[in-house]
């Protein structure tokens, strides 16, 4: 969206902010272009948890009424590669902790799952993460990156946020929003 403030982080062993919150979308696109293909470990849940922290800091710095969302672009694997042994989980935070935190903070986690081979993606977990946090998910081949992002942005642009204050007297009441 035109008025969106966007932050970009990449992750491997740990998350790294590439671009702080900005409404300059050309600056954000340039930051995306600077991200190299991931290699090695991917501590996905720790990075999502850190993104939720970043959103809370931004909200306390004056953007409290803005709609918040995370867009996670990944293969859905949270792994630490181990030479001559089985891979291990990389993050200290778990899937359940991330979902619990996102729900408490009322932040949907939209997921974009991209793969070179369909067997390389953790499709079920990415779809569930989006569903459990009332978000959108798009899964597809790396050749369809623009289409996957468009699916998420179309979903985000179709949402509206409404709030109201209700002062009613005693007795049964009915309402519809």
C-alpha positions in Angstrom: 0.0 0.0 0.0 1.1 3.5 -0.8 1.2 4.7 2.8 2.8 1.6 4.3 5.9 1.9 6.5 8.0 -1.2 5.7 11.0 -2.8 7.3 13.1 -5.5 5.8 15.1 -8.2 7.7 17.0 -11.1 6.4 17.9 -14.2 8.5 20.4 -17.0 8.7 22.0 -17.8 12.0 20.3 -14.6 13.3 18.1 -11.9 12.0 19.6 -8.8 10.5 17.7 -5.6 9.7 18.4 -4.6 6.2 16.1 -1.6 6.1 14.4 0.1 9.0 10.8 1.3 8.8 10.3 3.5 5.8 7.5 4.8 3.6 10.0 5.3 0.7 9.1 2.3 -1.4 12.0 2.8 -3.8 14.3 2.6 -0.8 12.5 -0.6 0.3 12.8 -2.2 -3.2 16.5 -1.4 -3.2 16.9 -3.1 0.2 15.1 -6.2 -1.1 17.5 -6.2 -4.1 20.5 -6.2 -1.8 19.5 -9.4 -0.1 21.5 -12.4 -1.4 20.2 -15.9 -1.6 20.3 -17.5 1.8 23.0 -20.0 2.6 23.4 -22.2 5.6 21.3 -22.0 8.8 17.8 -20.4 8.9 16.6 -19.3 12.4 13.2 -18.4 11.1 11.2 -18.3 14.3 13.7 -16.1 16.1 13.6 -13.6 13.2 9.7 -13.5 13.2 9.8 -13.0 17.0 12.3 -10.1 16.5 10.0 -8.6 13.8 7.2 -8.6 16.3 9.5 -6.7 18.8 10.3 -4.2 16.0 6.6 -3.6 15.3 6.0 -3.0 19.0 8.8 -0.5 19.2 7.5 1.3 16.1 4.0 1.4 17.7 5.3 2.8 20.9 7.2 5.4 18.9 4.0 7.0 17.5 2.6 4.5 15.0 0.2 2.9 17.5 -2.9 3.2 15.5 -1.4 1.9 12.3 -2.3 -1.6 11.1 0.6 -4.0 11.7 1.5 -7.1 9.7 4.5 -9.4 9.1 5.2 -10.8 5.7 7.5 -13.8 6.0 9.3 -14.8 2.8 10.9 -18.2 3.3 10.9 -21.9 2.5 9.5 -22.5 6.0 12.5 -24.4 7.2 13.9 -23.6 10.7 17.2 -25.5 10.6 20.8 -25.5 11.7 22.9 -27.5 9.3 25.2 -30.0 11.1 28.1 -31.5 9.3 28.1 -35.3 9.3 24.9 -35.4 11.4 21.2 -34.7 11.3 20.1 -31.1 10.9 18.8 -29.4 14.1 16.2 -26.8 14.9 17.9 -23.3 14.7 15.6 -21.0 16.6 15.4 -20.6 20.4 11.7 -19.6 19.9 9.2 -22.2 18.8 6.3 -22.1 16.3 3.9 -22.1 19.2 5.6 -19.2 20.9 5.5 -17.2 17.7 1.8 -17.8 17.2 1.1 -17.0 20.8 3.0 -13.7 20.6 1.4 -12.7 17.3 -2.0 -13.3 18.6 -1.3 -11.4 21.8 0.1 -8.5 19.8 -2.7 -8.8 17.2 -0.2 -9.1 14.3 -1.0 -11.3 11.4 1.9 -13.3 10.0 1.5 -13.5 6.2 3.6 -16.2 4.6 5.2 -16.4 1.2 6.7 -19.8 0.6 9.0 -20.1 -2.3 10.7 -23.2 -3.5 12.9 -24.5 -6.4 11.5 -28.0 -5.8 8.1 -28.6 -4.2 9.6 -31.1 -1.7 11.9 -28.3 -0.4 9.1 -26.3 1.3 7.4 -26.7 4.6 4.0 -25.8 3.0 1.7 -27.1 5.9 3.5 -25.0 8.5 3.5 -21.8 6.5 -0.2 -22.1 5.6 -1.0 -22.9 9.3 1.1 -20.0 10.6 -0.9 -17.6 8.3 -4.3 -19.2 9.2 -3.7 -19.2 12.9 -2.8 -15.5 12.9 -5.6 -14.5 10.6 -3.3 -13.8 7.7 -2.7 -14.8 4.1 -0.4 -17.4 2.6 1.0 -17.8 -0.9 3.1 -20.8 -1.9 4.9 -21.3 -5.3 8.0 -21.7 -7.3 10.8 -19.1 -7.2 9.9 -18.1 -10.8 6.6 -16.7 -9.5 7.9 -14.3 -6.9 6.0 -11.2 -8.2 2.7 -13.2 -8.3 3.2 -14.5 -4.7 3.8 -11.0 -3.4 0.8 -9.8 -5.3 -1.4 -12.4 -3.7 -0.4 -11.2 -0.2 -0.8 -7.5 -1.1 -4.2 -8.1 -2.7 -5.3 -9.7 0.5 -3.9 -6.9 2.7 -5.5 -4.3 0.5 -8.9 -5.9 0.8 -8.9 -5.7 4.6 -10.4 -2.9 6.7 -10.0 -2.2 10.4 -13.0 -0.9 12.3 -13.3 0.1 15.9 -16.1 1.4 18.0 -17.0 2.2 21.5 -20.3 0.8 22.8 -22.2 2.3 25.7 -25.4 0.3 26.4 -27.7 -0.1 29.3 -28.8 -3.3 31.0 -30.6 -6.0 29.2 -30.0 -8.1 26.1 -28.5 -6.4 23.1 -27.7 -7.5 19.5 -25.3 -6.0 17.1 -23.7 -6.6 13.7 -20.5 -5.3 12.3 
